Amino acid sequence: MKVDTASLSGIVEKSVFVTTNDPQNEIVKLTIKAEIEPEVILSDAAIFFGDSPRGKELRRELLMTVPRAKSIKIHSVRSTDPAVSVRIEGVDGSDGKNMRLIAVRKANAPIGPHFGKIIVRTLGGRVREIVIYESGNVTAGEK
């Protein structure tokens, strides 16, 4: 049995049925239970800019933490939404284990709803990409 753990974290339980030559127990169920630690812990699962008027730049941050036992590195970050720019910065004193992801919705973002993905690329782990969804709505503002 093979379990792809790339998209899993927390307690995972998988079962497999095995056929035996024992007439009393022709089929035996074997259950495997494991705790899968995430390679990167996010302070929030998504970024929400909310409603705001056009012309106002908004900034949101989330913290990405790599557990001490993991050797994964944050390689790059990009946004699929052209109205949102993203960057990563290290956190002082964390030995590269904490990174701050900063997302900025630009002041010139077009009016209307915005939905996108922030894609964080990693090196050295089983997860090559982390997707963080972002959304918000740009309004015309007060007249």
C-alpha positions in Angstrom: 0.0 0.0 0.0 1.2 3.5 -0.9 -0.2 6.6 0.7 0.6 10.0 -0.9 1.1 12.3 2.1 1.8 15.5 0.1 -1.7 16.9 0.7 -2.2 15.3 4.1 -1.5 16.4 7.7 -2.7 15.4 11.1 -3.9 11.9 12.1 -4.3 9.7 9.0 -5.7 6.2 9.2 -5.6 3.7 6.2 -6.8 0.1 6.0 -6.0 -2.7 3.7 -7.7 -6.1 3.5 -5.4 -9.2 3.2 -6.6 -12.6 1.9 -5.1 -15.5 4.0 -5.1 -19.2 3.7 -6.7 -19.5 7.2 -10.3 -20.9 6.8 -11.3 -19.3 10.1 -10.1 -15.8 9.0 -10.0 -15.7 5.2 -9.8 -11.9 5.1 -7.9 -9.9 7.7 -8.1 -6.1 7.9 -4.9 -4.3 8.7 -5.1 -0.7 9.8 -2.2 1.7 9.8 -2.5 5.0 11.8 0.1 7.8 11.6 0.4 11.4 12.4 1.7 13.5 9.5 3.4 16.7 10.4 2.9 19.5 7.9 6.1 20.7 6.3 5.0 24.3 6.5 2.6 25.7 9.0 0.6 28.7 7.9 -0.8 31.3 10.4 -3.9 31.6 8.1 -5.3 29.3 5.4 -6.3 32.2 3.1 -5.9 35.9 2.6 -9.1 38.0 2.5 -8.8 41.7 1.5 -12.5 42.4 2.1 -14.3 45.3 0.5 -12.4 48.5 -0.1 -12.5 51.5 -2.4 -10.4 51.7 -5.5 -7.3 53.8 -5.0 -6.5 52.3 -1.6 -3.6 49.9 -1.3 -4.2 47.0 1.2 -1.6 44.9 2.8 -2.0 41.5 4.5 0.6 39.2 6.1 0.7 35.7 7.2 3.5 33.7 8.9 4.9 30.6 7.4 6.8 28.4 9.9 8.9 25.4 9.0 9.1 22.9 12.0 12.6 22.6 13.4 12.9 18.9 12.3 12.1 19.7 8.7 14.7 20.8 6.1 12.4 22.4 3.6 13.2 25.8 2.2 10.8 28.4 0.8 12.1 29.1 -2.7 9.8 31.6 -4.3 6.3 33.1 -4.2 4.0 34.5 -6.9 0.4 35.6 -7.3 -2.0 34.6 -10.1 -3.9 37.8 -9.6 -2.3 40.7 -11.4 -3.9 43.1 -8.8 -1.9 41.5 -6.0 1.8 41.5 -5.5 3.5 39.2 -3.1 6.9 38.8 -1.4 8.5 36.8 1.4 10.8 38.1 4.1 12.7 36.3 6.8 11.8 36.8 10.5 14.8 37.9 12.5 16.1 35.4 15.0 14.3 32.4 13.5 17.3 30.8 11.7 15.2 30.8 8.4 12.4 28.7 9.9 9.9 31.6 10.0 9.0 33.6 6.9 6.6 36.4 6.5 4.4 36.3 3.4 3.3 39.9 2.5 0.5 40.3 0.0 -0.4 43.8 -1.3 -3.5 44.5 -3.3 -2.5 47.4 -5.5 -4.3 50.8 -5.4 -5.0 50.6 -9.1 -6.8 47.2 -8.9 -9.9 47.2 -11.1 -13.3 47.6 -9.6 -15.1 44.3 -8.9 -14.4 41.0 -7.1 -10.9 39.5 -7.1 -10.0 35.9 -6.7 -6.5 34.4 -7.0 -4.0 32.0 -5.7 -0.7 32.7 -4.1 1.7 29.9 -5.0 4.6 29.3 -2.7 7.3 27.0 -4.2 9.5 24.9 -1.9 12.7 22.9 -2.1 13.8 19.8 -0.2 10.4 18.5 1.0 7.6 16.2 -0.2 5.4 19.3 -0.9 6.7 21.3 -3.9 3.9 23.9 -3.9 1.7 25.4 -1.3 -1.4 27.2 -2.6 -3.0 30.0 -0.6 -6.3 31.5 -1.9 -6.8 35.2 -1.8 -10.0 37.2 -2.4 -11.5 40.6 -2.0 -13.7 43.2 -3.7 -12.7 46.6 -5.0 -15.6 49.1 -4.8 -16.0 52.5 -6.7 -15.8 54.3 -3.3 -17.8 57.2 -2.1 -18.9 59.9 -4.5 
